[in-house]
Amino acid sequence: MWVRKSGRLVGMLTVDDLLINVASELADLARPETTEVVFGHHDPPPAATD
């Protein structure tokens, strides 16, 4: 995709740019689940009793 302003080229967006962006977004979404799978679920410590 070419972006033109007043007949001048001001930018270009490629499929590679979009794929890199989507891959980054997916990695950010998957990070919490991946961490839980790798390191396991940590239960909160038991409540203190008197």
Helices and strands as residue ranges (DSSP letters): E 2-5, E 8-12, H 15-39
